[in-house]
Amino acid sequence: MAAASVLPEGVSVFERGWLSSNNVLLLGPQSAALVDSGYCIHAEQTLALVDGALQGRSLDVLANTHLHSDHCGGNAALQARYVGLQTHIPPGHAQYVAQWDPHTLSYAPTGQQCPQYRFDQTLLPGSDLLLGAQRWQVHAAPGHDPHSVILFEPASRTLISADALWQRGFGVVFPELDGVDAFNEVADTLDLIESLAPRVVIPGHGSVFTDVADALQFARQRLEGFARAPHKHRLYAAKVLLKFKLLEQQRMALPELVAWVGQTAFFQSQLATVGDAATTQEAVEQLLAELVRSGAAQWDGDCVENR
């Protein structure tokens, strides 16, 4: 049985890939909700997917599991399309959304785009809310992001796990890159997920899955490896952010990519972890070599292309 076939009635998933997070549409008899909105350059596709599934209905609620650009970059477009749309975000960075501080919200330091959006309410851990036809519990899920939440529907034991748990791992532990110990928070969040005993998981990226025990075991092994060798996590994070840029642009000349890295605060704080690189260009070339070796990128003359 396909994992998606065991989702609760009215719940559907738009699996988007790695530049845009998955979107979860929840249709109920009285309201329709969407969890996470993808990256901004995919906003038109997000609108088309949601419009097509709603079939003339309105979208009433938008909920963000966390405020990374690949999960909320479509917020502004959805708010412009659906009059009266109520947007719910985790409380941790709510004041920075209200003030619109793209630096604290991580968009500027990572060199990513996110059009300004508003919010109406916060997703308080320990509360629950109606999304579509079901009531979903809100649980704090720090680690990948200190303010992230996950959503759990106990009757069907369905978990919207965001980037706290994928079928093969979890998202970059961003607080660790700022010198804040957070691997223990990842472990605690994995323990929380295990205690909820979900039957089916809707991850932030990748396919819906039901082999939760295997996913938890893989995530814990990955976490243990990062905790033993934090420099490997930093190197992984640098490759992830570089790959994200290639996903966004699809093709970039090497000087253009080096210039972007040089202007991006995240990379400037991480370059010392990239092998024996003495310059920004050497660091970029080493990272690109690893992406090419893994099949995630390819060279075409002086340009590097996403694969």
ROZA-223224 format. One record per residue (C-alpha): x, y, z; residue in three letters; residue number from 0. Coordinates in steps of 0.25 Angstrom, whole numbers, plus 5000, padded with zeros to 4 digits. Layout:
REM ROZA-223224
{{X, Y, Z}, "ALA", NUM} ...
***
This chain:
REM ROZA-223224
{{5000, 5000, 5000}, "MET", 0} {{5006, 5014, 4996}, "ALA", 1} {{5009, 5022, 5008}, "ALA", 2} {{5000, 5034, 5003}, "ALA", 3} {{4988, 5025, 5002}, "SER", 4} {{4988, 5024, 5017}, "VAL", 5} {{4986, 5039, 5019}, "LEU", 6} {{4974, 5044, 5026}, "PRO", 7} {{4962, 5048, 5018}, "GLU", 8} {{4964, 5061, 5011}, "GLY", 9} {{4979, 5062, 5013}, "VAL", 10} {{4988, 5062, 5001}, "SER", 11} {{5002, 5065, 4999}, "VAL", 12} {{5009, 5073, 4987}, "PHE", 13} {{5023, 5067, 4987}, "GLU", 14} {{5032, 5078, 4982}, "ARG", 15} {{5047, 5074, 4983}, "GLY", 16} {{5058, 5081, 4990}, "TRP", 17} {{5057, 5096, 4986}, "LEU", 18} {{5042, 5097, 4991}, "SER", 19} {{5037, 5089, 5003}, "SER", 20} {{5026, 5080, 5001}, "ASN", 21} {{5012, 5086, 5003}, "ASN", 22} {{5001, 5079, 5011}, "VAL", 23} {{4987, 5083, 5007}, "LEU", 24} {{4976, 5079, 5017}, "LEU", 25} {{4961, 5080, 5012}, "LEU", 26} {{4950, 5080, 5022}, "GLY", 27} {{4935, 5082, 5021}, "PRO", 28} {{4936, 5097, 5025}, "GLN", 29} {{4950, 5101, 5023}, "SER", 30} {{4963, 5098, 5015}, "ALA", 31} {{4977, 5099, 5020}, "ALA", 32} {{4991, 5098, 5014}, "LEU", 33} {{5004, 5095, 5022}, "VAL", 34} {{5016, 5101, 5017}, "ASP", 35} {{5017, 5109, 5004}, "SER", 36} {{5030, 5106, 4997}, "GLY", 37} {{5041, 5115, 4991}, "TYR", 38} {{5037, 5129, 4985}, "CYS", 39} {{5042, 5126, 4971}, "ILE", 40} {{5032, 5114, 4971}, "HIS", 41} {{5021, 5123, 4976}, "ALA", 42} {{5013, 5122, 4962}, "GLU", 43} {{5014, 5107, 4962}, "GLN", 44} {{5009, 5107, 4977}, "THR", 45} {{4997, 5115, 4973}, "LEU", 46} {{4994, 5106, 4962}, "ALA", 47} {{4995, 5094, 4970}, "LEU", 48} {{4986, 5100, 4981}, "VAL", 49} {{4976, 5106, 4972}, "ASP", 50} {{4975, 5093, 4964}, "GLY", 51} {{4972, 5085, 4977}, "ALA", 52} {{4963, 5095, 4983}, "LEU", 53} {{4954, 5095, 4970}, "GLN", 54} {{4948, 5108, 4973}, "GLY", 55} {{4948, 5108, 4988}, "ARG", 56} {{4956, 5118, 4996}, "SER", 57} {{4968, 5115, 5004}, "LEU", 58} {{4965, 5119, 5019}, "ASP", 59} {{4978, 5116, 5027}, "VAL", 60} {{4993, 5116, 5024}, "LEU", 61} {{5002, 5109, 5034}, "ALA", 62} {{5017, 5110, 5034}, "ASN", 63} {{5025, 5099, 5042}, "THR", 64} {{5037, 5108, 5042}, "HIS", 65} {{5041, 5121, 5035}, "LEU", 66} {{5052, 5116, 5026}, "HIS", 67} {{5051, 5122, 5012}, "SER", 68} {{5048, 5108, 5005}, "ASP", 69} {{5036, 5107, 5015}, "HIS", 70} {{5030, 5121, 5015}, "CYS", 71} {{5035, 5127, 5002}, "GLY", 72} {{5021, 5126, 4996}, "GLY", 73} {{5014, 5132, 5007}, "ASN", 74} {{5013, 5146, 5001}, "ALA", 75} {{5007, 5141, 4988}, "ALA", 76} {{4997, 5132, 4995}, "LEU", 77} {{4993, 5144, 5004}, "GLN", 78} {{4991, 5153, 4991}, "ALA", 79} {{4982, 5142, 4984}, "ARG", 80} {{4973, 5138, 4996}, "TYR", 81} {{4966, 5150, 5003}, "VAL", 82} {{4964, 5147, 5018}, "GLY", 83} {{4975, 5136, 5018}, "LEU", 84} {{4979, 5134, 5033}, "GLN", 85} {{4994, 5131, 5034}, "THR", 86} {{4999, 5124, 5046}, "HIS", 87} {{5014, 5123, 5049}, "ILE", 88} {{5023, 5118, 5061}, "PRO", 89} {{5024, 5129, 5072}, "PRO", 90} {{5039, 5129, 5073}, "GLY", 91} {{5042, 5139, 5061}, "HIS", 92} {{5028, 5146, 5061}, "ALA", 93} {{5034, 5159, 5065}, "GLN", 94} {{5044, 5159, 5054}, "TYR", 95} {{5033, 5156, 5044}, "VAL", 96} {{5025, 5167, 5049}, "ALA", 97} {{5037, 5177, 5048}, "GLN", 98} {{5042, 5170, 5035}, "TRP", 99} {{5056, 5167, 5039}, "ASP", 100} {{5062, 5158, 5028}, "PRO", 101} {{5075, 5157, 5035}, "HIS", 102} {{5070, 5150, 5048}, "THR", 103} {{5060, 5142, 5039}, "LEU", 104} {{5072, 5136, 5032}, "SER", 105} {{5069, 5140, 5018}, "TYR", 106} {{5080, 5151, 5017}, "ALA", 107} {{5091, 5143, 5023}, "PRO", 108} {{5088, 5130, 5014}, "THR", 109} {{5087, 5139, 5002}, "GLY", 110} {{5073, 5134, 4999}, "GLN", 111} {{5060, 5141, 4995}, "GLN", 112} {{5047, 5143, 5003}, "CYS", 113} {{5037, 5153, 4999}, "PRO", 114} {{5031, 5160, 5012}, "GLN", 115} {{5019, 5153, 5018}, "TYR", 116} {{5010, 5156, 5030}, "ARG", 117} {{5004, 5147, 5040}, "PHE", 118} {{4991, 5146, 5048}, "ASP", 119} {{4994, 5136, 5059}, "GLN", 120} {{5005, 5128, 5065}, "THR", 121} {{5005, 5113, 5066}, "LEU", 122} {{5008, 5111, 5081}, "LEU", 123} {{5014, 5097, 5085}, "PRO", 124} {{5004, 5090, 5094}, "GLY", 125} {{4992, 5095, 5087}, "SER", 126} {{4984, 5089, 5075}, "ASP", 127} {{4977, 5095, 5063}, "LEU", 128} {{4967, 5091, 5053}, "LEU", 129} {{4973, 5089, 5039}, "LEU", 130} {{4963, 5083, 5029}, "GLY", 131} {{4955, 5073, 5036}, "ALA", 132} {{4964, 5069, 5047}, "GLN", 133} {{4970, 5075, 5059}, "ARG", 134} {{4985, 5075, 5060}, "TRP", 135} {{4994, 5076, 5072}, "GLN", 136} {{5005, 5086, 5071}, "VAL", 137} {{5019, 5081, 5077}, "HIS", 138} {{5032, 5088, 5078}, "ALA", 139} {{5043, 5082, 5070}, "ALA", 140} {{5056, 5090, 5072}, "PRO", 141} {{5069, 5085, 5065}, "GLY", 142} {{5069, 5088, 5050}, "HIS", 143} {{5062, 5101, 5054}, "ASP", 144} {{5061, 5106, 5069}, "PRO", 145} {{5046, 5110, 5067}, "HIS", 146} {{5041, 5099, 5058}, "SER", 147} {{5028, 5092, 5061}, "VAL", 148} {{5023, 5078, 5056}, "ILE", 149} {{5008, 5075, 5055}, "LEU", 150} {{5002, 5062, 5059}, "PHE", 151} {{4988, 5057, 5057}, "GLU", 152} {{4986, 5046, 5068}, "PRO", 153} {{4973, 5039, 5062}, "ALA", 154} {{4980, 5035, 5049}, "SER", 155} {{4994, 5036, 5056}, "ARG", 156} {{4999, 5045, 5044}, "THR", 157} {{5011, 5054, 5046}, "LEU", 158} {{5015, 5066, 5038}, "ILE", 159} {{5030, 5066, 5042}, "SER", 160} {{5035, 5077, 5034}, "ALA", 161} {{5051, 5076, 5034}, "ASP", 162} {{5051, 5069, 5048}, "ALA", 163} {{5051, 5056, 5041}, "LEU", 164} {{5052, 5051, 5027}, "TRP", 165} {{5052, 5037, 5022}, "GLN", 166} {{5067, 5038, 5021}, "ARG", 167} {{5072, 5048, 5031}, "GLY", 168} {{5068, 5062, 5035}, "PHE", 169} {{5071, 5077, 5032}, "GLY", 170} {{5084, 5084, 5034}, "VAL", 171} {{5085, 5087, 5049}, "VAL", 172} {{5086, 5102, 5047}, "PHE", 173} {{5088, 5106, 5062}, "PRO", 174} {{5101, 5098, 5062}, "GLU", 175} {{5107, 5107, 5051}, "LEU", 176} {{5105, 5119, 5060}, "ASP", 177} {{5113, 5112, 5071}, "GLY", 178} {{5100, 5108, 5079}, "VAL", 179} {{5099, 5093, 5084}, "ASP", 180} {{5087, 5087, 5077}, "ALA", 181} {{5090, 5073, 5074}, "PHE", 182} {{5084, 5069, 5087}, "ASN", 183} {{5071, 5077, 5083}, "GLU", 184} {{5071, 5068, 5070}, "VAL", 185} {{5072, 5056, 5079}, "ALA", 186} {{5061, 5060, 5088}, "ASP", 187} {{5052, 5063, 5076}, "THR", 188} {{5054, 5050, 5070}, "LEU", 189} {{5051, 5044, 5084}, "ASP", 190} {{5038, 5052, 5083}, "LEU", 191} {{5034, 5047, 5070}, "ILE", 192} {{5037, 5033, 5074}, "GLU", 193} {{5028, 5035, 5087}, "SER", 194} {{5016, 5040, 5078}, "LEU", 195} {{5017, 5027, 5070}, "ALA", 196} {{5013, 5032, 5056}, "PRO", 197} {{5007, 5022, 5046}, "ARG", 198} {{5010, 5031, 5034}, "VAL", 199} {{5020, 5043, 5033}, "VAL", 200} {{5019, 5055, 5023}, "ILE", 201} {{5033, 5061, 5023}, "PRO", 202} {{5037, 5074, 5019}, "GLY", 203} {{5044, 5068, 5007}, "HIS", 204} {{5043, 5055, 5000}, "GLY", 205} {{5032, 5045, 4999}, "SER", 206} {{5021, 5041, 5010}, "VAL", 207} {{5026, 5029, 5018}, "PHE", 208} {{5022, 5019, 5028}, "THR", 209} {{5035, 5012, 5031}, "ASP", 210} {{5036, 5021, 5043}, "VAL", 211} {{5045, 5012, 5052}, "ALA", 212} {{5055, 5011, 5040}, "ASP", 213} {{5055, 5026, 5038}, "ALA", 214} {{5058, 5029, 5053}, "LEU", 215} {{5069, 5019, 5053}, "GLN", 216} {{5076, 5025, 5041}, "PHE", 217} {{5074, 5039, 5047}, "ALA", 218} {{5080, 5035, 5060}, "ARG", 219} {{5092, 5029, 5053}, "GLN", 220} {{5094, 5041, 5045}, "ARG", 221} {{5093, 5050, 5057}, "LEU", 222} {{5103, 5042, 5065}, "GLU", 223} {{5113, 5043, 5053}, "GLY", 224} {{5111, 5058, 5053}, "PHE", 225} {{5113, 5059, 5068}, "ALA", 226} {{5126, 5052, 5067}, "ARG", 227} {{5131, 5060, 5056}, "ALA", 228} {{5124, 5074, 5056}, "PRO", 229} {{5133, 5079, 5044}, "HIS", 230} {{5126, 5068, 5035}, "LYS", 231} {{5113, 5075, 5039}, "HIS", 232} {{5119, 5088, 5035}, "ARG", 233} {{5124, 5083, 5022}, "LEU", 234} {{5110, 5077, 5019}, "TYR", 235} {{5103, 5090, 5022}, "ALA", 236} {{5112, 5098, 5013}, "ALA", 237} {{5109, 5088, 5001}, "LYS", 238} {{5094, 5088, 5004}, "VAL", 239} {{5094, 5104, 5003}, "LEU", 240} {{5102, 5103, 4990}, "LEU", 241} {{5093, 5093, 4984}, "LYS", 242} {{5081, 5101, 4988}, "PHE", 243} {{5087, 5113, 4980}, "LYS", 244} {{5089, 5104, 4968}, "LEU", 245} {{5075, 5099, 4970}, "LEU", 246} {{5070, 5113, 4970}, "GLU", 247} {{5079, 5118, 4958}, "GLN", 248} {{5081, 5105, 4950}, "GLN", 249} {{5094, 5110, 4944}, "ARG", 250} {{5104, 5119, 4948}, "MET", 251} {{5118, 5124, 4944}, "ALA", 252} {{5129, 5121, 4954}, "LEU", 253} {{5133, 5135, 4956}, "PRO", 254} {{5118, 5139, 4958}, "GLU", 255} {{5117, 5127, 4968}, "LEU", 256} {{5130, 5131, 4976}, "VAL", 257} {{5125, 5146, 4976}, "ALA", 258} {{5112, 5141, 4982}, "TRP", 259} {{5119, 5133, 4993}, "VAL", 260} {{5128, 5144, 4996}, "GLY", 261} {{5116, 5153, 4999}, "GLN", 262} {{5108, 5143, 5007}, "THR", 263} {{5111, 5143, 5022}, "ALA", 264} {{5107, 5129, 5025}, "PHE", 265} {{5119, 5124, 5016}, "PHE", 266} {{5129, 5134, 5021}, "GLN", 267} {{5127, 5128, 5035}, "SER", 268} {{5128, 5114, 5030}, "GLN", 269} {{5140, 5114, 5020}, "LEU", 270} {{5150, 5110, 5030}, "ALA", 271} {{5144, 5096, 5030}, "THR", 272} {{5145, 5094, 5015}, "VAL", 273} {{5158, 5085, 5014}, "GLY", 274} {{5171, 5093, 5013}, "ASP", 275} {{5165, 5104, 5005}, "ALA", 276} {{5172, 5118, 5006}, "ALA", 277} {{5163, 5126, 4998}, "THR", 278} {{5148, 5127, 4995}, "THR", 279} {{5150, 5122, 4981}, "GLN", 280} {{5158, 5110, 4986}, "GLU", 281} {{5147, 5107, 4996}, "ALA", 282} {{5136, 5108, 4985}, "VAL", 283} {{5144, 5099, 4976}, "GLU", 284} {{5146, 5089, 4986}, "GLN", 285} {{5131, 5089, 4990}, "LEU", 286} {{5127, 5088, 4975}, "LEU", 287} {{5137, 5076, 4973}, "ALA", 288} {{5129, 5069, 4984}, "GLU", 289} {{5116, 5072, 4978}, "LEU", 290} {{5120, 5068, 4964}, "VAL", 291} {{5126, 5055, 4969}, "ARG", 292} {{5113, 5052, 4976}, "SER", 293} {{5105, 5055, 4963}, "GLY", 294} {{5098, 5067, 4969}, "ALA", 295} {{5105, 5077, 4959}, "ALA", 296} {{5112, 5077, 4946}, "GLN", 297} {{5122, 5086, 4939}, "TRP", 298} {{5119, 5092, 4925}, "ASP", 299} {{5131, 5100, 4921}, "GLY", 300} {{5133, 5111, 4931}, "ASP", 301} {{5119, 5109, 4937}, "CYS", 302} {{5114, 5099, 4947}, "VAL", 303} {{5100, 5094, 4945}, "GLU", 304} {{5090, 5087, 4955}, "ASN", 305} {{5087, 5073, 4953}, "ARG", 306} 
***
